[in-house]
Amino acid sequence: MRIALVGNPNCGKTTLFNILTGMNAKIGNWPGVTIEKKTGKIINTDYEIIDLPGIYSLSPYSEEEELSRKFIFGENVDVIINIVDSTIIERSLYLTTQLLELNCRTIVALNMTDILEKKGLKIDEKKLEKILHTKVIKISALKGTGISELINEIGKNSFTDKLFIYDSIIEYAINEIEKCLPTHIKHSRFVAVKLLEGDERFKELNTNKITNVVKEISENYETDLEETIATQRYQFIEQTKKETVQIKTRIRQISVTDKLDKILLNKWLAFPIFIVIIFFIYYLSIGIVKNITSDTIHNAIYEIKDFIKINLQNIGVSELLNSLIVDGIIVGVGAVIEFVPQLIILFFCISILETTGYMSRIALILDKIFRKIGLSGKSLIPFILGSGCSVSGIVGTKIIENNNQKEMTTILTPFIPCSAKLPIIALFSGYFFPKSSGIVSASLYFLSILIIITSAIIMKKFIYTNTNNTYIFELPEYKIPSMKYVIKDVSDKVKAFLKRAGTTILICSIILWFLLSFSYKLEYGVNIEQSILASIGKAISWVFIPILGTNSWGATVSAIQGLVAKEQVISSMSVIAGISGDIEGNQIFSNGSMFDFFTASSAYAFMVFNLFSAPCFGAISAMEKELGSSDKMLKAITFQTILAWCLATAIRYIGTQIERGNFNFVNLPIIIIIICIVIFSIYKKKCSSCRYCNLCNKQKIKT
């Protein structure tokens, strides 16, 4: 049996999917969390259940809505479970009435009824059953109540009767159109309604007889048929709500959500609070947690390294194999493992923000800014997902309807510091800025927001001119996060990180060890300056001189390996430092230290380059898919890398001047003003050549 799980965004659909299957699909409080369909088996049954992306209706406007519609129509579905948010039943029932027009058994699951009752309201599910002509079951996906009854109902051979919600004229027309449709059309009533509405997706089914029916009945209404059908649908929903929703007690007190929103969405406090929250997250993960755990784990890894090295020597293992295991594998992978505690805290904080409902508030806060620069509030969702992994963030752009906005977001998402970039940020900020590592780390996050805004303004002006779009979104109730799902979410992300460490980084570390240990003549133990990797690095290291302030092939090849995985930057530097320190007289980083040639300014510049340069191969592949062509992808990564190089070079130059005491801070405000004027002049549209001005929003006379 195949079951489709269908509902509005943020109705608890994925939470129910997790309970039914025992899986751990992504849960969040904004539209688009389920971007691709997820499939699983209901526990202790052979029922296959498919969690489809959240939709508001079967007339899709975005890619995930189109995916849901195509699946429902194109696949053989035995049962549809329609998840309804009972706290906003009038909105949820619009999709329900469309699903009941399909020729498919439908079960309505009334979710969040416990929250509804706290508001002093109650839904009479038996009366709702009679009105909708289908089974209605009260559940709480979060608390797990009503789940057994739902599973039992799935196994029954009950049927869903047809639902008639329109006046006699439209019902007559639907009946006549159904007679004209080919016999293979499965959902004939729904298709007939769509043909009356003039839906272009079904125009190939239109015939002269159907056209005449539509023309004949349209004369009976003052508005077009699409609006008439929608009006009658809403009238049915409103009447259904009046008959089924009962007021138990009148609660006049202001809800907790309203009280919190008065502060968190305050005109003057919203953005500062957001900044404080982000700063706290980075200060906690990279400041406090790093100071507590970093040295302990680092020392443990190197104690393990020395222990294994000595014991391998004692049992007669060859020097070559010993070096591979110790200097290649343990040092390379261990350099990344060191940052797991910090990642756990970062993932935990982000997951808490997602499950409480605050992330949707951030989207609201930034929506006004984003719309002005050519993006939308929905662009924030890929940015948030990108803080975990750029690949999932880029895939998350599917929820953006406007193609130009989608492409802009795809290009800009890798600028967000992901979990793979965190080891670079944590290591360098902790070493060079020990007293202010949290502030330095947070500054990179806010720098990424600034660069995203600036880049979006430039792209909107010169490349993506058509970015007009409306983002309709909801603010869910604040919820106490379920620790069960938070822990699962964090553990899955950490497992994914460790999996990369055990596969991609392991393989890269072995390859790196080989290139460092052998010459082109395959001679082992040569001077590291004559190694294969050194010759490759020296050929391209000149590119990084403006960033590093010196010629370092070791740092150069490490940065380039970030294309494979950003964590590999640290792993690569550790392997190079380890091998160079083990070979007498061949210390490319003296005393085995990878930091000797860095200054504070070049270290910050190096972090900036790795933050904004082309992402890893996985993210590049995702970019190619979402942008739709290799040509666009190549242009995107070229833009990212050139921008990263220019930013890093400028930061290193200004930082060096400050370190030498040659920088006049009086010039800083002037530089900022000049940059703002340049950006403003790029963004501003001449009022003499347009009817409206985007900046002043006042009507102008076209000349």
Secondary structure, 3 states (H helix, E strand, C coil): CEEEEEECCCCCHHHHHHHHHCCCCCCCCCCCCCCCCEEEECCCCCCEEEECCCCCCCCCCCHHHHHHHHHHHHCCCCEEEEEEEHHHHHHHHHHHHHHCCCCCEEEEEEECHHHHHHCCEEECHHHHHHHHCCEEEECECCCCECHHHHHHHHCCCCCCCCCCCCCHHHHHHHHHHHHHCCCCCCCHHHHHHHHHHCCHHHHHHCCHHHHHHHHHHHCCCCCCHHHHHHHHHHHHHHHHHHHHEEECCCCCCCCHHHHHHHHHCCCCCHHHHHHHHHHHHHHHHHHHHHHHHHHHHHHHHHHHHHHHHHHHHHCCCCHHHHHHHHHHHHHHHHHHHCCHHHHHHHHHHHHHHHHHCHHHHHHHHHHHHHHHCCCCHHHHHHHHHHCCCHHHHHHHHHHCCCHHHHHHHHHHHHHCCCCCCHHHHHHHHHHHCCCCHHHHHHHHHHHHHHHHHHHHHHHHHHCCCCCCCCCCCCCCCCCCCCHHHHHHHHHHHHHHHHHHHHCHHHHHHHHHHHHHHECCCCCECCCHHHCHHHHHHHHHHHHHHHHHCCCCHHHHHHHHHHHCCCCHHHHHHHHHHHHHHHCCCCCCCHHHCCCCCCCHHHHHHHHHHHHHCCCCHHHHHHHHHHHCCHHHHHHHHHHHHHHHHHHHHHHHHHHHHHHHCCCCCCHHHHHHHHHHHHHHHHHCCCHHHCCECCCCCCECCCC
